[in-house]
Amino acid sequence: MGSKRKLPSRLQPWHNHVMETMKKHKGSGKSFKQILKIAKKTYKKGSSSKSVSKKVKVPRTVDININIKKKKRTKKAKKKKASRKKKNSSRWF
């Protein structure tokens, strides 16, 4: 009835790794969930090339100081603020 679907190529390396891990821990009586946890710890994602990448620490030597200047109010902004005060002060509650 149900035919097996082919695994996507991106999942094939993971699947192979899980199967190898299952074979290694065959007689230990571990559940599939435990096998997946072990496989997760030992799986190395990426190409299997022999080149080794090194992490280089770059010292932070740059100090940045930022000065923010306040904008001066324009005449229009001053008028708007004054008109708002007048409107708010006329309320009796």
DATA-V279506 format. One line per field, one symbol per residue. phi: phi as a letter, one per 20 degrees, with the letter a starting at -180 (. if undefined). Layout:
# DATA-V279506
phi=???
This chain:
# DATA-V279506
phi=.eefeeffffefffffffffffffdfeemefffffffffffefdfofdfefdedededfededdddddeffffefffffffffffffffefee
